[in-house]
Amino acid sequence: MMASGIVTSLLLIRVATRNLDAQELGLWSFCFSSVGYFLLLDFGVSNSLGRLFADAISKGDQKLTCGWLYLSATVLAAQALVVVSLGLLLRDPLIGWFGIPPHLASDARSLWTWLIVLQALSMPGKALPGVICAQNRTYMVHFFNILSSWTNLGLFWFWIRSGAGVMAYAYASVAAITVMQIGYFVVVFSGPHRLALHFVRIPYEHLRELFGYSGAIFVSGLATQAMAASQGMIVTKLLGLDALAVLVGTSRLPVMASQLVQRPFSAACPRWVLQFCGDEKQRFQKEYGLIVRLTMLSLGISMVFSILANGAFVCWWTRPGFYGGTALTILISGALLPALINFLLSFSFHLTKRMGAYTLAMLGSTVAELALSIVLVKHFGLAGIPLATLITALGFSVWFHLIVGGRMIEISAFRLFGREIPWILLSIGIAVGLLFSFVGNSTFVGFSRLVFCGLLSLFASLPLIWRFVSIGGHIPRKIFQRIS
């Protein structure tokens, strides 16, 4: 599944950059970023359901599970109406305020409309992955995500070759979302783990619990989505669509690699929720520690490859004009490490459902990072985006997660992460040295340059690979197969 995700992501950016100019690619990214803000109007409901369903499913109470399903689907449907109404109402003012060029304004309005309507229509179905994850079958969610991605890629290529331009992705998304929703429905309501529907009333008395927990999830989701969306919007407003296309091209490989190394950890989370609810805390702590260490090492290998090979990859796979330079690549890659630490430890707050301090911390950190991004982009251009992330993370959020997050699940987070960070820094130091000693003076071009950089990345990653193999041998085989 991870390999499939890599391939589809790479092919998608290849097709887009070969058929769209810089401003069209920037518009594509801008619409996704800005529409993402409206999806936050579900107030964290869709992201909180896996944990809320877990209690009912662990007890084997099908009627209670159905009650939660009916309640969440009803709430998500009502929120979808709000999303599509506000999205269409604010479409033209936002497009005008961000200064979209007149020749792209019509495409911007059409793409925005399609995306906001499609996302709203899919919102009620977001209750189903919560049931699947609570059953510890997250792999099925990933499977249909991959199937949907391939559907999207194939139809995107067809429509863009047919001359649909930026609208090609919107047309392809119709089929992709349909495949995903049908897949979720089949998984939940058929097979040995099927949920038997019971005609129970919608338990509106659980609304307080739903929004009490999801409200905290909403704020943490707001922190993540606000930064992901705001980066594109800040760059569009201050530097233009061309600069946004460069940011997308340069950050694609590092960010994609970071997301991929997080997937095994995410796949293990439902298992840990069941262990935690079943009073198997020591077993959870042992497995959690091992997977965290392997995830950190995997990210270190990804960072090394990004530092050494990202420039060669962007120039060969897309176009040289979409590469923002060595300094931007190093900063983007470096910002991935504190972001991963925050991601791995944020699970402890969701697991224990003690979200108060976490909510306030993430809200404050997000506001600070947004303000800092605006200031730094004005002075340092695109480099201001990863700089703001590094400064706010190392200045506050990482320390908060290490201290409070570790305490929530009764582990020493400093000791756990401190075991692997020196090895990651060692390999990164080797990579930077090789970058300026060999890559900058290399006469290789095109694919040959990418292969050369890949071999250097392999050499720089040897300490991390050795460490990964030595730790990986301690994972029970059935657990490894499950998260793989």
Protein Blocks (a to p, Z undefined) as FASTA:
>chain_A
ZZmmmmmmmmmmmmmmmmccfklmmmmmmmmmmmmmmmmmnnommmmmmmmmmmmmmnop
aklmmmmmmmmmmmmmmmmmmmmmmmmmmmmmmmmmnopafklmmmmmmmmmmmmmmmmm
mmmmmmmmmmmmmnopmmmmmmmmmmmmmmmmmmmmmmmmnonmmmlmmmmmmmmmmmmm
mmmmmmmmgcjkbccdddddddfklmmmmmmmmmmmmmmmmmmmmmmmmmmmmmmmmnoj
klmmmmmmmmmmmmmmmmmmmmmmmmmmmmmmmmmmnopmklmmmmmmmmmmmmmmmmmm
mmmmmmmmmmmmmmmmmcfklpgbjklmmmmmmmmmmmmmmmmmmmmmmmnopaklmmmm
mmmmmmmmmmmmmmmmmmnommlmmmmmmmmmmmmmmmmmmmmmmmmnopafklmmmmmm
mmmmmmmmmmmmmmmmmmmmpcbehjllmmmmmmmmmmmmmmmmmmmmmmmmmpcfklmm
mmZZ
